[in-house]
């Protein structure tokens, strides 16, 4: 379906134009941190634009513009990041510092980042190839929605339990200062599940956080902190490895525009999401996920858009 562009073939004449780059940057910025799957949305929009979604340049562009949204997260949480880094470095040299939250949280981020680093590298060809099919996007959007509903049900059941069940002053829900290495490891493993387009990295990580008895804000903030090393590394790796593919297909000019736009829009979406999860369940996104998933199925089934 060739609505906004000719299919990318590797010919320099068929580069992504700047309007398309802005649109894709907006899509990335809005969806990166919401539990609706940014990769899934980018794949669908790129397909509607007529781009070849399994083209190396296009898949690299999809990964690289995520760096903009991640830079927004770094800026938004810069005080926390500096505090954690400084506290972690102090902990290397001081036993007293190793008793502080920053030392434990630093280790949690390191350990939680290991699974996606290993699985992401080993499964890179599958993720950028077969899993880019719109059938996988639709399945991920619809099926993981059930997990999100279950996570919220479990979380609400936990918070509704009488005080004293888990301790004299504890309902069982834990906060950011109670995050453990096991929490981070399991949430890090959830990032691997989110390599399937449509699942959503934030949808997967926040859901597992809720199952681990973390409150929504703690689960969401930990999701952000784990996203920073994972997506930064993925984007920078693609920028290096696929620099020639970018040059001869989508082009570096539009790619930089996409990064900048995703940064601006992503910053606004972070603030909005943190306010939302403080008062609302992540399952509020489920109806939207299902509608988009069904729409994708109909587009592919009717032949309006090819699956790959």
C-alpha positions in Angstrom: 0.0 0.0 0.0 1.7 3.1 -1.2 0.0 6.0 0.5 2.8 8.4 1.5 5.9 7.0 0.0 7.5 4.6 -2.5 8.8 1.4 -1.0 12.3 1.7 0.2 14.6 -0.2 -2.1 18.0 1.0 -1.2 18.0 3.6 -4.0 19.1 7.0 -2.6 16.2 8.5 -4.6 13.7 6.7 -2.3 14.6 8.3 1.0 12.2 9.0 3.8 10.9 12.5 3.5 10.9 15.0 6.4 7.1 15.0 6.8 7.2 11.2 7.3 10.1 11.5 9.7 8.1 14.0 11.8 5.0 11.7 11.8 7.1 8.7 12.9 8.9 10.8 15.5 5.5 11.8 17.0 4.4 8.2 17.0 7.6 7.1 18.7 7.4 9.9 21.3 3.8 9.3 22.2 3.9 5.5 22.3 7.4 4.7 23.7 6.5 4.9 27.3 2.8 4.1 27.1 1.8 0.4 27.4 0.6 0.3 23.7 3.8 -0.8 21.9 5.9 1.8 20.1 7.5 -0.7 17.8 4.1 -2.1 16.9 2.7 1.4 16.1 5.8 2.3 14.1 5.6 -0.9 12.1 2.0 -0.2 11.2 2.5 3.4 10.3 5.6 2.6 8.3 3.7 -0.1 6.4 0.9 2.4 5.7 3.5 4.8 4.4 4.6 2.1 1.9 8.0 1.4 3.5 9.5 -2.0 3.4 9.4 -2.8 7.1 12.0 -5.6 6.9 14.5 -3.4 5.0 17.7 -3.0 7.1 17.5 0.8 6.8 13.9 1.0 7.9 14.4 -1.4 10.9 17.5 0.6 11.9 15.5 3.8 11.7 12.8 2.3 14.0 15.4 1.5 16.6 17.5 4.7 16.3 14.7 7.2 16.7 14.0 5.6 20.1 17.1 7.3 21.3 15.2 10.6 21.2 12.6 9.3 23.6 15.3 7.8 25.8 17.2 11.1 25.9 13.9 12.6 27.1 13.8 10.1 29.9 17.4 10.9 30.9 16.6 14.6 31.0 13.3 14.0 33.0 15.1 11.8 35.6 18.5 13.4 35.5 18.5 14.2 39.2 17.6 10.6 40.1 20.2 9.3 37.7 22.9 11.5 39.1 21.9 10.5 42.6 22.0 6.8 41.8 25.3 7.0 39.9 27.0 9.0 42.6 25.6 6.7 45.3 26.7 3.6 43.4 30.2 4.9 42.9 30.5 5.7 46.6 29.3 2.2 47.4 32.3 0.8 45.6 34.6 2.4 48.2 32.4 2.7 51.3 30.6 0.0 53.4 28.2 2.6 54.7 27.2 3.7 51.2 26.5 0.1 50.3 23.6 0.2 52.8 21.9 3.0 51.0 19.1 2.8 48.4 21.3 4.2 45.6 23.7 1.2 45.8 20.9 -1.4 45.8 19.0 0.4 43.0 22.1 0.8 40.9 22.7 -3.0 41.2 19.0 -3.6 40.4 19.4 -1.6 37.1 22.6 -3.4 36.2 21.2 -6.9 36.8 17.8 -6.0 35.2 19.6 -4.9 32.0 21.5 -8.2 31.5 18.6 -10.3 30.1 17.7 -7.9 27.3 21.4 -7.4 26.4 21.9 -11.1 26.0 18.5 -12.0 24.3 18.5 -8.8 22.2 21.8 -9.7 20.6 21.1 -13.4 20.2 17.6 -12.8 18.7 18.4 -9.7 16.7 17.8 -11.3 13.3 14.5 -12.7 14.3 13.3 -9.5 15.9 14.2 -7.4 12.9 13.0 -10.1 10.5 10.1 -12.5 11.1 8.7 -10.7 14.1 8.2 -7.5 12.1 5.1 -9.2 10.6 1.9 -7.3 11.3 0.3 -10.6 12.4 2.7 -10.6 15.4 1.9 -6.9 16.1 -1.8 -7.7 16.2 -1.3 -10.8 18.4 1.0 -9.0 20.8 -1.4 -6.1 21.2 -4.4 -8.3 21.9 -2.9 -11.2 23.9 -0.7 -9.2 26.2 -3.8 -7.1 27.1 -5.0 -10.1 29.0 -1.8 -10.1 31.1 -2.2 -6.3 31.8 -5.8 -6.9 33.1 -4.6 -9.9 35.2 -1.8 -7.8 36.7 -4.2 -5.0 37.7 -6.7 -7.5 39.1 -3.9 -9.0 41.2 -2.6 -5.6 42.3 -6.1 -4.4 43.3 -6.8 -7.7 45.2 -3.5 -7.2 47.1 -4.3 -3.6 48.0 -7.8 -4.6 49.1 -6.5 -7.1 51.6 -6.9 -6.2 55.3 -3.9 -4.6 57.0 -1.9 -7.1 59.0 -2.0 -9.8 56.4 1.7 -9.1 55.5 2.7 -7.2 58.6 1.3 -4.8 61.1 1.5 -1.7 58.8 1.9 -3.3 55.4 -0.8 -4.1 52.9 1.8 -6.1 50.9 2.4 -3.4 48.3 6.1 -2.3 48.1 7.5 1.0 47.1 10.6 2.1 45.2 12.8 2.0 48.3 11.9 -1.7 48.6 12.8 -2.8 45.1 15.0 -5.9 45.1 17.4 -7.5 42.7 14.9 -10.2 41.9 12.3 -7.6 41.0 14.7 -6.0 38.6 15.7 -9.4 37.1 12.2 -10.5 36.5 11.2 -7.1 35.0 14.3 -7.2 32.9 13.2 -10.6 31.6 9.9 -9.0 30.7 11.8 -6.6 28.5 12.8 -9.7 26.4 9.1 -10.6 26.0 8.5 -7.1 24.7 10.9 -7.8 21.8 7.7 -9.2 20.1 6.2 -6.1 18.5 2.8 -5.3 20.0 3.5 -6.6 23.5 4.9 -3.2 24.6 8.0 -2.9 26.7 6.3 -0.7 29.3 3.2 -2.9 29.3 5.3 -6.0 30.0 7.6 -4.4 32.6 4.9 -2.6 34.6 2.7 -5.7 34.5 5.5 -7.9 36.0 6.2 -5.1 38.5 2.5 -5.3 39.7 2.7 -9.0 40.0 5.8 -8.5 42.1 3.8 -6.4 44.6 5.3 -3.0 43.5 3.0 0.0 43.4 2.3 1.4 40.0 4.5 4.4 40.3 7.5 2.3 41.5 6.9 -0.2 38.7 6.7 2.5 36.1 9.8 4.4 37.3 11.8 1.1 37.4 10.5 0.5 33.9 11.9 3.9 32.8 15.3 3.3 34.4 15.7 -0.1 32.8 14.6 1.3 29.4 17.5 3.9 29.4 20.4 1.4 29.1 18.5 -1.1 26.9 17.1 1.3 24.3 20.2 3.5 24.3 22.4 0.5 23.5 20.0 -0.8 20.9 19.7 2.5 19.1 23.5 3.3 19.2 24.3 -0.2 18.0 22.0 0.2 15.1 23.4 3.6 14.3 26.9 2.1 14.0 26.1 -1.2 12.3 23.4 0.1 9.9 24.9 3.5 9.1 25.4 2.7 5.4 21.8 1.2 5.2 20.5 4.4 6.7 22.4 6.5 4.3 21.1 4.8 1.2 17.5 4.3 2.3 15.7 6.5 4.8 18.6 9.0 5.0 20.3 10.6 8.0 18.6 13.9 7.7 15.1 12.5 8.3 16.5 10.1 10.9 17.9 13.0 13.0 14.5 14.8 12.6 12.8 11.7 13.9 15.1 11.6 16.9 14.5 15.3 17.8 10.7 15.0 17.4 10.6 11.8 19.5 12.6 13.6 22.2 10.2 16.6 22.4 7.0 14.5 22.3 8.5 11.8 24.6 9.3 14.2 27.4 5.6 15.3 27.5 4.4 11.7 27.4 6.6 10.7 30.4 5.1 13.4 32.6 1.6 12.5 31.5 2.1 8.8 32.1 3.5 9.2 35.6 0.5 11.4 36.6 -1.9 8.8 35.1 -0.5 5.7 36.8 -0.6 7.4 40.2 -4.4 7.4 40.0 -5.4 5.0 37.2 -4.7 1.3 36.3 -2.6 0.5 33.2 -5.6 -1.5 32.0 -7.2 1.7 30.9 -5.1 1.2 27.7 -6.5 -2.3 27.0 -9.6 -1.2 25.0 -7.3 0.9 22.7 -4.8 -2.0 22.3 -7.6 -4.4 21.3 -9.2 -1.9 18.8 -5.8 -1.3 17.2 -5.0 -5.1 17.2 -8.4 -5.9 15.5 -7.9 -3.0 13.0 -4.5 -4.4 12.0 -6.0 -7.9 11.5 -8.7 -6.4 9.3 -6.2 -4.4 7.2 -4.0 -7.5 6.6 -6.9 -9.9 6.1 -8.6 -7.7 3.5 -5.3 -7.2 1.7 -5.2 -3.4 2.2 -1.9 -3.8 3.9 0.6 -6.6 3.5 1.7 -8.4 6.7 5.4 -8.0 5.9 
